[in-house]
Amino acid sequence: MKKLLLAAALLSLAACASAPTGGPRTDWSCDGGAAFSVRFSGESAEVFAGGQLYNLPQAQTGSGVRYSNGAVDYREHQGVATLGGAQGGPYTNCRRG
């Protein structure tokens, strides 16, 4: 009985560990072969680029969307994204996929 309870507990922990932290991930392919991914969660974005993870709060913009921590800046407008300040760039003229 103890083994069964232990197995159930381990399965529960494994399910929690693999659950995504935010919404679905979007992959971006940019000019020059650069690529990155982004996942939105509430009023922030998790950006994975150049082997680094950046947590960016939502920022003001005139149009489109913008997330920035002051050093790294993600912008998306009319289906085109740019990412500035992140390792592995430049990330310009990025399209989904």
C-alpha positions as CSV (number, residue, x, y, z in Angstrom):
1,M,0.0,0.0,0.0
2,K,2.8,2.4,0.9
3,K,4.5,1.8,-2.5
4,L,1.2,2.6,-4.3
5,L,0.9,5.9,-2.4
6,L,4.5,6.8,-3.1
7,A,4.0,6.1,-6.8
8,A,0.9,8.2,-6.9
9,A,2.7,11.1,-5.1
10,L,5.6,10.9,-7.6
11,L,3.3,11.0,-10.6
12,S,1.5,14.0,-9.2
13,L,4.8,15.9,-8.7
14,A,6.0,15.0,-12.2
15,A,2.7,16.3,-13.7
16,C,3.2,19.6,-11.8
17,A,6.8,20.0,-12.9
18,S,6.0,19.7,-16.6
19,A,3.0,22.1,-16.6
20,P,3.6,25.3,-18.6
21,T,4.0,28.5,-16.6
22,G,2.0,30.7,-19.0
23,G,0.2,30.6,-22.3
24,P,1.3,28.8,-25.5
25,R,4.8,29.5,-26.8
26,T,5.2,31.4,-30.0
27,D,8.4,30.8,-32.1
28,W,9.8,33.6,-34.2
29,S,12.2,33.3,-37.2
30,C,14.1,36.5,-38.0
31,D,16.3,37.9,-40.8
32,G,19.8,36.5,-40.8
33,G,18.7,33.1,-39.3
34,A,18.2,34.3,-35.7
35,A,15.2,32.9,-33.8
36,F,13.6,33.2,-30.4
37,S,10.4,32.2,-28.6
38,V,7.9,34.0,-26.4
39,R,5.2,33.0,-23.9
40,F,2.8,35.5,-22.4
41,S,1.5,35.3,-18.9
42,G,-0.7,38.0,-17.5
43,E,1.0,41.3,-18.0
44,S,4.5,39.9,-18.7
45,A,6.3,37.9,-21.4
46,E,8.9,35.1,-21.0
47,V,11.4,35.5,-23.9
48,F,13.9,32.7,-24.7
49,A,16.7,33.9,-26.9
50,G,20.4,33.1,-27.3
51,G,20.3,30.5,-24.5
52,Q,18.9,33.0,-22.0
53,L,15.4,33.5,-20.5
54,Y,14.2,37.0,-20.0
55,N,11.1,38.0,-18.0
56,L,9.8,41.2,-19.5
57,P,6.9,43.3,-18.0
58,Q,4.4,44.9,-20.3
59,A,5.4,48.5,-21.3
60,Q,3.6,51.4,-23.0
61,T,3.6,51.6,-26.8
62,G,1.9,53.7,-29.4
63,S,0.6,50.7,-31.3
64,G,1.1,46.9,-31.2
65,V,2.5,45.3,-28.1
66,R,5.7,46.0,-26.2
67,Y,7.4,44.3,-23.2
68,S,10.6,45.6,-21.7
69,N,12.8,45.4,-18.6
70,G,14.9,48.4,-19.7
71,A,17.7,46.3,-21.2
72,V,15.7,43.9,-23.4
73,D,12.8,45.0,-25.5
74,Y,10.3,42.9,-27.3
75,R,7.9,44.6,-29.8
76,E,5.2,43.1,-32.1
77,H,3.1,45.1,-34.6
78,Q,1.0,43.8,-37.5
79,G,2.5,40.3,-37.3
80,V,6.2,41.4,-37.3
81,A,8.3,41.3,-34.1
82,T,11.7,42.7,-33.1
83,L,13.8,41.9,-30.0
84,G,16.5,44.2,-28.9
85,G,19.2,43.8,-26.2
86,A,19.0,40.0,-26.1
87,Q,21.9,37.6,-26.7
88,G,22.2,36.0,-30.1
89,G,20.7,38.9,-32.1
90,P,20.0,40.9,-34.0
91,Y,16.4,39.9,-34.0
92,T,14.8,42.0,-36.7
93,N,11.9,41.5,-39.2
94,C,10.8,38.4,-37.3
95,R,7.9,36.2,-38.5
96,R,6.0,33.5,-36.7
97,G,7.3,30.0,-37.4
